[in-house]
Amino acid sequence: MNTEKTQGWKRLASLDALRGADMCLIIGLDMLLRSLAGHFPGSSAWQNVGWHMGHAAWEGLRVYDMVFPLFVFIAGIAMGLSMERGSSAGRKWWWQLLKLWKRAAILVVLGWLINGPLSWDAGSMRYASVLGLIGISCAAAGSIALMVRRTHWQAVAAALIMAGVWAAQYYGGDMSPAGCVNAYLDQHYLPGVLHYEVIDPEGVLCVVAATALALGGMVCGGIISQVQQVPRRMCLLFGIGAGLVVAGLYCGPIIKNMWSTGFTMSMLGRGFLFMACMHLVVDVWGWQRWCFPLRVIGMNALFIYLVTHVIPFDALTARIFGGCIRCLVPQGWGNVAHYALYLLLAWWLCYILYRRKVFFKI
């Protein structure tokens, strides 16, 4: 891991803002919204918000189910833009390939650390992880992109991967937690403890499906960087996004824990639509001031993810602000204030690094 103190290229502000918005839900905004929902038990609107801040038990799609896959899509966009810059700078394909898999290896190890102590005991240690899935799927997508440079061929590669996943899931078992092909592969080929005993949401076939999602992000980034006419670019982004969302409805059930084809297709479409909206507002129209807080987090997403997951950040917030909350906050609002300050503390740490122009990356 290293830090970047200078920027030799112009960052895509909309990408940082979207990454920051996504990361906010991971590092504390979800808990803040759930606390507000608990404070207003009689409000159907707030109860709906709180309901969306949790995962669907199996089939279905909530807002919180979209957070992690959207990050994979965003990572695909960033990786595609980075590889374009590397090619323009004359970097050899093998150097870029080595960098991709080195990054994947580091993320796998960091994922193990977040899961818990490194016991190396297959009966107690979970090897699959969020960071590991991001690292491996993005490295695989980047490797494919090095072989097929053109954006439309990358789209074809993503479609073929999704078709293969659909065939495996449709013909390899049913769509239940214990009977799906994901469960079979995880139980036979994924070492260590599985997250849900019989299946892991970051398991073997999930990594394959996530590779298609990362490739889709690379296609999205390619459209943004290569299509010069703004109306055509926006029509492509919105059109592809809407088409994929509709197509996802006909690809089978939407199940996040097994990364079903319907779920992956739906997330591809939503990723295009979210990025199109942010790109239009922030980059095309130039409205950037409102998203500054999001960009501060988005530019150091890996740092704040590790900080809030490795150290007891909840206890740290209580130690710093607990006394003030008890003295100044009205009774019943303690949890709301705690998680609001939790999120503010996380943002402040990112802001310190932003002011010093220090950006953690792998």
C-alpha positions in Angstrom: 0.0 0.0 0.0 1.3 3.5 -0.7 0.1 7.1 -0.6 -0.3 9.5 -3.5 0.6 13.1 -2.7 0.4 14.5 -6.2 -2.1 14.0 -9.0 -0.7 13.9 -12.5 -4.1 13.4 -14.0 -7.4 15.0 -13.6 -9.7 12.9 -11.3 -13.2 12.2 -12.4 -15.1 14.2 -9.8 -18.4 12.3 -10.3 -16.6 8.9 -9.7 -15.2 10.1 -6.4 -18.6 11.5 -5.4 -20.4 8.2 -6.3 -17.8 6.2 -4.5 -18.1 8.5 -1.4 -21.9 8.2 -1.4 -21.6 4.4 -1.5 -18.9 4.3 1.2 -21.1 6.5 3.5 -23.6 3.7 3.7 -20.9 1.3 4.6 -19.2 3.3 7.3 -22.1 4.6 9.3 -24.9 6.3 7.4 -26.9 3.0 7.4 -26.7 2.9 11.2 -27.8 6.5 11.4 -30.8 5.9 9.2 -31.7 2.8 11.2 -31.5 4.8 14.4 -33.8 7.5 13.0 -36.3 4.7 11.9 -36.3 3.4 15.4 -36.9 6.9 16.8 -40.0 7.2 14.6 -41.8 3.9 15.0 -45.1 5.3 13.9 -43.8 6.7 10.6 -44.3 4.4 7.6 -41.8 6.4 5.6 -39.0 6.0 8.2 -39.8 2.4 8.7 -39.4 1.9 5.0 -36.0 3.7 5.1 -34.9 1.4 8.0 -36.1 -1.7 6.2 -34.0 -0.8 3.2 -30.9 -0.4 5.4 -30.8 -4.2 5.9 -30.2 -7.1 3.5 -32.9 -9.2 2.0 -33.0 -12.6 3.6 -32.7 -14.3 0.2 -34.8 -13.2 -2.8 -35.5 -9.5 -3.3 -33.6 -6.3 -3.5 -33.1 -3.6 -0.9 -31.0 -0.5 -1.1 -28.4 -2.0 1.2 -28.1 -5.0 -1.1 -26.8 -2.6 -3.8 -24.0 -1.0 -1.8 -21.2 -3.7 -2.2 -22.0 -4.6 -5.9 -22.1 -0.9 -6.7 -18.6 -0.6 -5.3 -17.4 -3.4 -7.6 -18.9 -1.5 -10.5 -17.2 1.7 -9.4 -13.9 -0.1 -9.0 -14.3 -1.4 -12.6 -14.7 2.2 -13.9 -11.7 3.4 -11.9 -9.6 0.4 -13.1 -10.6 1.0 -16.7 -9.6 4.7 -16.6 -6.3 3.8 -14.8 -5.5 1.2 -17.5 -6.2 3.7 -20.3 -3.7 6.1 -18.7 -1.2 3.3 -18.2 -1.4 2.4 -21.9 -1.1 6.1 -23.0 2.0 6.3 -20.8 3.5 3.4 -22.6 3.3 0.8 -19.8 3.7 -2.8 -21.0 0.7 -5.1 -20.7 2.6 -7.5 -18.5 3.4 -4.7 -16.1 -0.2 -3.8 -15.8 -1.2 -7.5 -15.4 1.4 -7.9 -12.6 0.0 -4.7 -10.9 -3.6 -6.0 -11.1 -2.8 -9.3 -9.4 -0.5 -7.8 -6.9 -3.4 -5.5 -5.8 -5.7 -8.5 -5.7 -3.3 -10.4 -3.4 -3.1 -7.4 -1.0 -6.9 -7.0 -0.9 -7.3 -10.8 -0.2 -4.9 -10.5 2.8 -6.6 -7.4 4.0 -10.0 -9.1 3.7 -8.7 -12.0 5.9 -7.6 -9.4 8.6 -11.0 -7.8 8.6 -12.7 -11.2 8.9 -10.8 -11.9 12.1 -7.5 -13.3 13.4 -5.3 -15.3 11.0 -5.7 -18.7 12.5 -5.2 -20.6 9.2 -7.6 -23.2 10.7 -10.1 -24.2 8.0 -12.6 -24.9 10.8 -12.5 -21.4 12.3 -11.2 -18.9 9.6 -13.2 -17.4 6.8 -11.2 -17.0 3.7 -13.8 -15.4 1.5 -14.2 -11.6 2.0 -15.6 -8.4 0.5 -12.2 -7.1 -0.2 -11.0 -10.4 -1.6 -14.0 -10.5 -4.0 -13.3 -7.0 -5.2 -9.6 -7.7 -5.7 -10.0 -11.0 -7.6 -12.9 -10.0 -9.7 -11.3 -6.7 -10.7 -8.0 -8.4 -11.5 -9.8 -11.0 -13.6 -11.8 -8.3 -15.4 -8.6 -6.3 -16.0 -6.8 -9.3 -17.4 -9.7 -9.8 -19.9 -9.5 -6.1 -20.8 -5.8 -6.4 -21.6 -6.7 -9.1 -24.1 -9.7 -7.4 -25.6 -9.0 -3.6 -25.6 -12.0 -2.4 -27.4 -15.0 -1.4 -25.2 -17.6 -3.3 -27.2 -15.6 -6.5 -27.0 -15.3 -6.0 -23.2 -19.1 -5.8 -23.2 -19.3 -9.0 -25.1 -17.0 -10.7 -22.6 -19.2 -9.5 -19.7 -22.3 -10.9 -21.5 -20.6 -14.3 -22.1 -19.6 -14.5 -18.4 -23.1 -13.7 -17.3 -24.5 -16.3 -19.7 -22.2 -18.9 -18.3 -23.2 -18.0 -14.7 -26.9 -18.2 -15.7 -26.5 -21.6 -17.3 -24.6 -22.9 -14.2 -27.2 -21.6 -11.8 -30.2 -22.7 -13.9 -29.0 -26.2 -14.8 -26.7 -26.9 -11.8 -29.3 -26.8 -9.1 -32.3 -24.9 -7.7 -32.5 -21.3 -6.4 -32.5 -22.2 -2.7 -29.6 -21.5 -0.3 -28.6 -25.2 0.1 -29.6 -26.4 -3.3 -28.0 -23.8 -5.7 -24.8 -24.5 -7.6 -23.1 -21.7 -5.6 -23.5 -23.8 -2.4 -22.1 -26.9 -4.0 -19.0 -25.0 -5.3 -18.5 -23.2 -2.0 -18.7 -26.4 0.0 -16.4 -28.3 -2.2 -13.9 -25.7 -3.5 -13.9 -22.8 -1.0 -11.7 -23.4 2.1 -12.6 -22.2 5.5 -15.8 -21.3 7.2 -18.7 -20.1 5.0 -20.6 -17.0 5.9 -24.0 -18.7 5.9 -22.9 -22.3 6.7 -23.9 -23.7 3.4 -23.1 -20.8 1.1 -20.9 -17.7 1.0 -22.0 -14.4 -0.6 -18.4 -13.8 -1.6 -17.9 -17.4 -2.8 -16.6 -19.0 -6.0 -19.4 -18.3 -8.4 -20.0 -14.9 -6.9 -16.5 -13.9 -7.8 -17.2 -15.0 -11.4 -20.4 -12.9 -11.6 -18.6 -9.9 -10.0 -16.0 -10.1 -12.8 -18.8 -9.4 -15.3 -19.9 -6.5 -13.1 -16.4 -5.1 -13.0 -16.2 -5.5 -16.8 -19.4 -3.6 -17.1 -17.9 -0.8 -15.0 -14.9 -0.7 -17.4 -17.4 -0.4 -20.3 -19.1 2.5 -18.5 -15.7 4.2 -18.0 -14.8 3.6 -21.6 -18.0 5.4 -22.8 -17.3 8.3 -20.5 -13.7 8.7 -21.6 -14.0 7.9 -25.4 -17.4 9.3 -26.5 -16.7 13.0 -27.0 -20.2 14.2 -27.9 -22.0 14.8 -24.6 -25.6 14.1 -25.8 -24.5 10.8 -27.4 -22.5 9.9 -24.3 -25.5 10.5 -21.9 -27.9 8.7 -24.2 -25.6 5.7 -24.2 -25.2 5.7 -20.4 -28.9 6.1 -19.6 -30.1 3.9 -22.4 -27.7 1.0 -21.5 -28.6 1.4 -17.8 -32.4 1.3 -18.4 -32.1 -1.6 -20.8 -30.0 -3.7 -18.4 -32.5 -3.0 -15.5 -35.4 -4.2 -17.6 -33.4 -7.2 -18.9 -32.6 -8.2 -15.3 -36.3 -8.7 -14.6 -36.3 -11.5 -17.2 -33.1 -13.3 -16.1 -34.5 -15.1 -13.1 -34.9 -14.1 -9.5 -32.9 -11.3 -7.9 -30.8 -12.9 -5.2 -27.8 -11.0 -3.8 -26.3 -13.8 -1.7 -25.7 -16.0 -4.8 -25.2 -13.2 -7.2 -27.9 -14.5 -9.5 -27.8 -13.4 -13.1 -31.0 -11.3 -12.5 -29.2 -9.6 -9.6 -26.0 -9.0 -11.5 -27.8 -7.7 -14.6 -30.0 -5.4 -12.4 -26.9 -4.0 -10.6 -25.2 -3.4 -13.9 -28.1 -1.4 -15.1 -28.4 0.6 -11.8 -24.6 1.2 -11.9 -24.9 2.8 -15.3 -27.9 4.9 -14.2 -26.2 6.0 -11.0 -23.0 6.9 -12.7 -24.9 8.7 -15.6 -26.8 10.8 -13.1 -23.7 11.8 -11.2 -21.6 12.3 -14.3 -24.3 14.6 -15.8 -24.7 16.7 -12.7 -21.1 16.9 -11.5 -19.0 16.7 -14.7 -21.3 17.9 -17.5 -23.2 20.6 -15.7 -20.3 21.4 -13.3 -22.3 21.4 -10.1 -19.5 20.2 -7.8 -19.7 22.1 -4.6 -22.6 20.1 -3.2 -20.7 16.8 -3.5 -17.5 18.0 -1.8 -18.2 16.0 1.4 -18.8 12.9 -0.7 -15.6 13.3 -2.7 -13.5 13.7 0.5 -14.6 10.2 1.6 -14.5 8.8 -2.0 -10.9 9.8 -2.5 -9.8 7.8 0.6 -12.4 5.0 0.5 -10.0 2.1 1.3 -8.5 4.0 4.2 -11.7 4.7 5.9 -13.1 1.2 5.2 -10.1 -0.3 6.9 -10.2 2.1 9.8 -13.8 1.6 10.6 -13.6 -2.2 10.3 -10.3 -2.9 12.0 -10.3 -0.6 15.0 -13.4 -0.4 17.4 -14.7 2.8 15.8 -18.0 2.5 17.6 -16.3 2.4 21.0 -13.9 5.3 19.9 -16.9 7.5 19.1 -18.5 6.7 22.4 -15.2 7.5 24.3 -14.8 10.9 22.5 -18.4 12.1 22.4 -20.3 9.9 24.9 -20.2 12.4 27.8 -21.3 15.3 25.6 -24.2 13.2 24.2 -25.4 12.3 27.7 -25.2 15.9 28.9 -26.5 17.8 25.8 -28.7 15.5 23.7 -32.4 15.1 24.6 -33.4 11.7 26.0 -34.2 9.3 23.2 -31.9 10.9 20.7 -28.7 9.4 22.0 -28.3 6.7 19.3 -29.1 9.2 16.6 -26.5 11.6 17.9 -23.9 8.8 18.4 -24.1 7.6 14.8 -24.2 11.2 13.4 -21.0 11.9 15.3 -19.6 8.5 14.2 -20.0 9.5 10.6 -18.7 13.0 11.2 -15.6 11.6 12.9 -15.0 9.3 9.9 -15.4 12.2 7.5 -13.0 14.4 9.5 -10.3 11.7 9.3 -10.7 11.6 5.6 -10.7 15.4 5.4 -7.3 15.6 7.3 -5.8 13.4 4.6 -7.5 15.4 1.8 -6.1 18.7 3.1 -2.6 17.1 3.1 -3.2 15.7 -0.4 -2.6 12.1 0.9 -4.7 9.4 -0.8 -4.3 5.8 0.1 -4.3 3.3 -2.7 -2.9 -0.1 -3.6 
